[in-house]
Structures are given as structure tokens and as C-alpha cells.
Amino acid sequence: MQNSEAAYRLLGLDKNATRDEIEDRYYILCRRDRAIKNERGLPETDIEEITKAYDFLTRGDKSKVCGTEKSGGIKNFFYYHKWKFVAGFFAALMFAFLLKDVLAPPPDIKILVLGEIRLEDTGELEELVEESNDGAKRVSVDQISYLGTDLLVANQRKELVLTAAGEIDIFILDRSKFEEYAYKGLFLDLGPYEDALDAVISDKTPYALDISGGIIPEKLKIEGIEGTELMGAVNAQTKRTELALEVLKMLAH
């Protein structure tokens, strides 16, 4: 091999090719064995000439000569398949999270915060309820906030799914969102449960308690409650009515 220009041309590379690019191309040509055209129209060439060109450009590095190269094959395998490994890793990670949700015991109580209000940290409400109620050791709090959001359509779809599924036990809403649902049969009539709630249930709003002066504004950071009332309601379809009433009572006091 007389000069680098000829060596680059023989390998089908630009003269500015890096050592990694030289090794990658040589590996590909070795795998094609003898005189195979590449996608750029590389002319048929004896593999010995290709090896000489590679040897010239890498200054005598024989570690990757065809038939003897091993670590380079592994390296190039990972180089060409790295995105498959990355995709596989994230798929496995997602599967692990899904499996965790499937295998985890169901929550004792589910709460939905809904309206033009926003809890800074729903996890803090979960902890607060778990610490205050012996029967609610696993609490799940979801939130659909319309406060300054660009996700209007997505939130509306999520709201439709969660309210229709019947899996939410307690709703925490602003006044406007409460009135939207108050007489659609979504909430439990609290009138018969005055004693259990230790509260006087108004005939005007028998489906919720005003919890504006309760534990949430007192201990948690919540936006959007200025100028409105924070309402707590129980899902009429809940199968955990007694526990839901206990939690609602705690939230109101």
C-alpha cells in the first residue's frame, strides 16, 4: 500500500474518516468476506488488499485482521445494535413498573382532586390520610387540574374515564366542578350520615361537605382555592362507604 489516499479509496471512506470509522468499515468488509459490493458501490476487491489498506491506515494494528479479530466484533456488534439494547432496556423498565402495579395490593381508598385547583404534592395527601385513618393504610390520590393547563382535552378525557369507572371513593372539588356533577347521581347523599360525619348536612348541598376550613388547606399546599369553596364528596358507587365517610370526616375537621 503506497499512500493513505489509495487506502481510504479502497475502503470506500473519506480521507477524514476517524479510526472508529475505519475499524467499522473494515469489520463490515470482513464479514462480507471477499469482493462484496457495499451500498456505496465499492468495487470488487480482494480481501487481502482491503486488509493491507486497513493495516496501512492503522499503522500496523493487527488485532482486527479478518479471522483473528474478536473483541472488535463484539464492539461493533454493540455499536450497530445499541439502539435495540436501549429500546429493550426501557421496555423492560416499563414492564417492571407495570408488573409492580399489577402485583401491588389495591389501595384501601381512592381520592380524586378535580377542578381549577392543584395540590403541589398528591403524595403528601396520601401520607396524611394514611397516618390519620387506621383503615386506610394504602391510599391513592389522583389529580386532574384545570388550573393554567394546556392539557384541556387530555384532562377532559381522563376526567370522563375516572368519573365513569366508579373506582374513585372520594372527590375533592372546587365549587364550580362540584355543581357540575352535584345532581347527576355521581355523589352520595350525605343526609343520612350526619352522625357519622359529625356535621350538619345542608339541604341545599346534601351531596358534599365544605372542607375549605379543614386539614388540606391547613397542612398542604394547594393552589386555586382563593375565592371558592373546597368541597368533599363520596362516590355514590363506592363499595367502601364507611371508610370513605371516615376519611371525609377527617378532611373536614
For each residue, the residues with C-beta under 8 A, 3 or more apart:
1: 6 7 52 53 55 56
2: 6
3: 6 7
4: 7 8 15 56 57
5: 8 9 15
6: 1 2 3 9 10 53
7: 1 3 4 10 11 52 53 54 56 57
8: 4 5 11 13 14 15 17 53 57
9: 5 6 12
10: 6 7 45 49 50 53
11: 7 8 17 22 25 26 29 50 53 54 57
12: 9 25 38 40 42
13: 8 17 21 22 25
14: 8 17
15: 4 5 8
16:
17: 8 11 13 14 21 22 25
18: 21 22
19: 22 23 58
20: 23 24
21: 13 17 18 24 25
22: 11 13 17 18 19 25 26 54 57 58
23: 19 20 26 27 58 64 72 76
24: 20 21 27 28 76 79
25: 11 12 13 17 21 22 28 29
26: 11 22 23 29 30 50 51 54 64
27: 23 24 30 31 64 69 72 73 76
28: 24 25 31 32 38
29: 11 25 26 32 36 38 42 47 50
30: 26 27 33 47 50 66 67 69
31: 27 28
32: 28 29 36 38
33: 30 36 47
34: 46 47
35: 44 45 46 47
36: 29 32 33 44
37: 41 42 43 44
38: 12 28 29 32 41 42
39:
40: 12
41: 37 38
42: 12 29 37 38 45
43: 37
44: 35 36 37
45: 10 35 42 49 50
46: 34 35 49 50
47: 29 30 33 34 35 50 51 66
48: 51 52
49: 10 45 46 52 53
50: 10 11 26 29 30 45 46 47 53 54
51: 26 47 48 54 55 65 66
52: 1 7 48 49 55 56
53: 1 6 7 8 10 11 49 50 56 57
54: 7 11 22 26 50 51 57 58 64 65
55: 1 51 52 58 60 61 62 65
56: 1 4 7 52 53 59
57: 4 7 8 11 22 53 54
58: 19 22 23 54 55 61 64
59: 56
60: 55
61: 55 58 64
62: 55 65 68
63: 68 69 71 72
64: 23 26 27 54 58 61 68 69 72
65: 51 54 55 62 68 69
66: 30 47 51 69
67: 30
68: 62 63 64 65
69: 27 30 63 64 65 66 72 73
70: 73 74
71: 63 74 75
72: 23 27 63 64 69 75 76
73: 27 69 70 76 77
74: 70 71 77 78
75: 71 72 78 79
76: 23 24 27 72 73 79 80
77: 73 74 80 81
78: 74 75 81 82 85
79: 24 75 76 82
80: 76 77
81: 77 78 84 85
82: 78 79 85 86
83: 86 87
84: 81 87 88
85: 78 81 82 88 89
86: 82 83 89 90
87: 83 84 90 91
88: 84 85 91 92
89: 85 86 92 93
90: 86 87 93 94
91: 87 88 94 95
92: 88 89 95 96
93: 89 90 96 97
94: 90 91 97 98
95: 91 92 98 99
96: 92 93 99 100
97: 93 94 100 101
98: 94 95 101 102
99: 95 96 102 103
100: 96 97 103 104
101: 97 98 104
102: 98 99
103: 99 100
104: 100 101
105: 138
106: 138
107: 110 138 139 140
108: 135 136 137 138 139 240 243
109: 129 133 136 138 139 140 169 170 240 243 244 247
110: 107 139 140 141 142 167 168 169 170
111: 125 129 139 140 141 142 168 169 170 171 172 247
112: 141 142 143 144 162 168 170 171 172
113: 117 118 119 122 125 141 142 143 144 145 172 173
114: 117 143 144 159 171 172 173 177
115: 144 145 146 173 174 176 177 178 224
116: 145 146 147 174 176 177 224 228
117: 113 114 145 147 172 173 174 222 223 224 225 228 230
118: 113 143 145 147 222 223 224
119: 113 122 124 125 141 143 216 220 221 222
120: 124 220 221 222 223
121: 124 125 220 221
122: 113 119 125 126 141 142 143
123: 126 127 141
124: 119 120 121 127 128 219 220
125: 111 113 119 121 122 128 129 139 141 216 220
126: 122 123 129 130 139 140 141
127: 123 124 130 131
128: 124 125 131 132 215 219 220
129: 109 111 125 126 132 133 136 139 141 247 250 251
130: 126 127 133 136 137 138 139
131: 127 128
132: 128 129 215 250
133: 109 129 130 136 243 246 247 250
134: 137
135: 108 243 246
136: 108 109 129 130 133 139 243 246 247
137: 108 130 134
138: 105 106 107 108 109 130
139: 107 108 109 110 111 125 126 129 130 136
140: 107 109 110 111 126
141: 110 111 112 113 119 122 123 125 126 129
142: 110 111 112 113 122 162 168
143: 112 113 114 118 119 122
144: 112 113 114 115 155 158 159 162
145: 113 115 116 117 118 149 155 224
146: 115 116 149 152 155
147: 116 117 118 223 224
148:
149: 145 146 152 155
150:
151: 154 155
152: 146 149 155 156
153: 156 157
154: 151 157 158
155: 144 145 146 149 151 152 158 159
156: 152 153 159 160
157: 153 154 160 161
158: 144 154 155 161 162
159: 114 144 155 156 162 163
160: 156 157 163 164
161: 157 158 164 165
162: 112 142 144 158 159 165 167 168
163: 159 160 168 181 186
164: 160 161
165: 161 162 168
166: 235 237 238
167: 110 162
168: 110 111 112 142 162 163 165 171 235 238
169: 109 110 111 234 235 238 240 243 244 247
170: 109 110 111 112 232 233 234 235 244 247 248 251
171: 111 112 114 168 178 181 186 187 231 232 233 234 235
172: 111 112 113 114 117 211 216 230 231 232 251
173: 113 114 115 117 177 178 181 208 230 231 232 233
174: 115 116 117 177 178 224 225 228 229 230 231
175: 178 179 228 229 231
176: 115 116 179 180 228
177: 114 115 116 173 174 180 181
178: 115 171 173 174 175 181 182 205 207 208 229 231 233
179: 175 176 182
180: 176 177 184
181: 163 171 173 177 178 184 186 187
182: 178 179 187 205 207 208
183: 207
184: 180 181
185: 236
186: 163 171 181 233 235 236
187: 171 181 182 207 208 233 234 235 236
188: 193 207 233 234 235 236 238 241
189: 192 206 207 236
190: 193 194 197 199 201 206 207 208 209 233 234
191: 194 201 203 206
192: 189
193: 188 190 196 197 201 245
194: 190 191 197 198 199 200 201
195: 198
196: 193 242 245 246 249
197: 190 193 194 201 209 245 248 249 252
198: 194 195 249 253
199: 190 194 209 249 252
200: 194
201: 190 191 193 194 197 205 206 209
202: 205 206
203: 191 206
204:
205: 178 182 201 202 208 210 231
206: 189 190 191 201 202 203
207: 178 182 183 187 188 189 190 233
208: 173 178 182 187 190 205 231 232 233
209: 190 197 199 201 231 232 233 248 251 252
210: 205 213 229 230 231 232 252
211: 172 214 215 216 230 231 232 248 251 252
212: 217 225 229 230
213: 210 217
214: 211 217 218 230 232 251 252 253
215: 128 132 211 218 219 220 250 251 253
216: 119 125 172 211 219 220 222 230 251
217: 212 213 214 220 222 225 230
218: 214 215
219: 124 128 215 216
220: 119 120 121 124 125 128 215 216 217
221: 119 120 121
222: 117 118 119 120 216 217 225 230
223: 117 118 120 147
224: 115 116 117 118 145 147 174 228
225: 117 174 212 217 222 228 230
226:
227:
228: 116 117 174 175 176 224 225
229: 174 175 178 210 212
230: 117 172 173 174 210 211 212 214 216 217 222 225
231: 171 172 173 174 175 178 205 208 209 210 211
232: 170 171 172 173 208 209 210 211 214 248 251 252
233: 170 171 173 178 186 187 188 190 207 208 209 248
234: 169 170 171 187 188 190 238 241 244 245 248
235: 166 168 169 170 171 186 187 188 238 244
236: 185 186 187 188 189
237: 166
238: 166 168 169 188 234 235 241 244
239:
240: 108 109 169 243 244
241: 188 234 238 244 245
242: 196 245 246
243: 108 109 133 135 136 169 240 246 247
244: 109 169 170 234 235 238 240 241 247 248
245: 193 196 197 234 241 242 248 249
246: 133 135 136 196 242 243 249 250
247: 109 111 129 133 136 169 170 243 244 250 251
248: 170 197 209 211 232 233 234 244 245 251 252
249: 196 197 198 199 245 246 252 253
250: 129 132 133 215 246 247 253
251: 129 170 172 209 211 214 215 216 232 247 248
252: 197 199 209 210 211 214 232 248 249
253: 198 214 215 249 250
